[in-house]
Amino acid sequence: MPSGYTLSGIVTDDTVIPQPVAGAVVELGAHGGSRSITNQDGFYSFRVLGDNVYVVIASADGFVPSSRLTPILGDTRVDFRLRRPPQSSIRGFVYEIVDGRRVPLADVWVQEFDLEREDHTDANGNFHISSVFDGPDGLWFGKSGYEVRTVHVTVEGETSGINVQLTRAQ
């Protein structure tokens, strides 16, 4: 068996033009086996004992940690793009049409696609899901006796005005 391989890569942020993340910690497994700290260019490198499948984790202050299940059968490169914690939110109103007018629906289950964050509408049909990432996203809306509805949104900061009509199931 070979004496070891090199695991290396670059850690950047997830901005439009990715920037290196200096001082990020990259390690094998969650308990600090082998580890490396990125330099000013976001580069890391360390030796891995041999053929195996490893969990490689990258973390840095101000970012959400990222992990990958990585088979290592020789020198291997694993790059990471770290995301800032989610700080945006989605607000809206869920209703049905009764006699030609909007009637708020209470206790509608609202779930975000990516992070599986959820909320239920209040007595006025309003919902608020916080701590979501900016960018394309989607929501599922459901209530017993009504058809499930899917809505695609683009989240940018405080995204509001997501008005959704549910119809009764047939």
N, C-alpha and C positions, 0 to 999 in steps of 0.2 A: 504494500500500500504506500502511496506517495507520502512524503513527510508533511504535506500541507499545501493549501492553496491560498491565493490572495482574494479577499472579498473587498471590493472597493466601489466607489461611486461618488455622486454629487448630490447634495441636499440643497434644494432651492425652495423658494416660496411659490405660491400659485398665482402670482400676478400675471398680467398680460405678457410682460417681458420678465420672465423669471429671474429673481435675484438670488445669489448664493446666501445660505444661512450659515454664518460662522458660529462656532461653538455648539452646534447640534451634537447630541449624543446618539451614536448608532451602536446597537448591541445585538448579540445573539440571545434570544429568549428574554423573558421578562425579569429574570433574576440576576442580570448583570454578569453573565459569563464573560465572553470576550466583548470588548467595547473599544470604540474609537471616538475621538472628538474631531469635528470638521474644522478645517483651517479657514482662512479668510476667503477662499474661493469656493467654500462649501464641500471640499473634497475630504473623503475619509478613506482609510485603508487599514486592514488588519489581516492576520493569518487565521485560517480555519484549518482544523486538524485533518479533515479528509472528507471523502464522499459521504453525504448525508443530506437530509432535508432539514433546514433551519428556519426558525421564525426570526426575521430580521426586523428590528424596531428602530425607528428614527424619532427623536423627540427634541424639542427646543422650547425655551421660555417664550410664551406668547403664541404658540402654535398647538394644534391638535396633533397628538402622536399618530404615527402611521406605521403599520406593520405589514409584512409580506411573508408568506410561506414560500421559501426559496430552495429548490434543489441545487446543491453545489456539487458538481462533478469535475471541477477544474477551476481555474481562475474565473471569477464571476464578478460581473458588474451589476449593481442594484442601485438605481437612482431613485430619489424620493422628491416629491413636490408636496411640501407641508402647507396646510391651510390654517388660516387664522380661525379662532373660535367663532361660531356663528353668532351674529349680533343683529340680524334683521328679524322682521316679524311680518305676519300676514293677518289682516283683519278683514272681516266681511259680514255678510248678512245672508241668511237662508230663509226662504219663504216658499209658499205655494200660492197659486191663484185660486181664489174663491169668489164667485160672483163678480169676476172682472177686476178684482183688486188684490194687492199683495197682502198676504196674511203671514206674519212671522211664524217660523217653526221652532219650537223649543226642543231641547234634548236631541238635536241631530248630531251624530258622531262625525267629526271632521278629522281626517288623518293625512299628514304630509307623506309624500312618497319616500324621499331619501332617508330622513332620520327617524321616521316613524314617530314624530311628535304628533300629539293629538289634543283635541279639545272637544267640548260639546257646546252647542249653542245655548245661550241663556234664554230667559222667558221672552225676550224681545227678538230672538232669532240671530243674535250677534255671536261671533266667535273671534278668538285671538290666539294665534299660535306664535310663540316667541322662540328665539334662539335658532333661527334657520339661516342657511347660507344664501348669499346673493346668487342669482343666476336662474336658469330654467328649473322649474319644479312643478309639482302637481299635487292635487288634493283629491281625496275620496270623500264623498258625503253619503251618509246612510242613516236611515231611520226605519224602524219596523213599519211595514205597511206602505213604504215608498220605494221607488226604483233607486238603485245606487247611481250616483252621478260622479263622473270624473271631470276635473277642470285643470287645465294646464295654465300656469302663470309664470311670469318672469319677476323674480324677487329683486328689489333694489331698495335696501333700507327698510323703512316703514312702508310696507305695501298694503294699501287699503282699497276699499271699494270693490271687493270681490263679492258680487251679488249673485247668488245661485238659487235657481228655481228647482224645487223637487216636485215630481209628479207622483200621484198615488199609483201603487202597483195594480195591475189589472188582474 
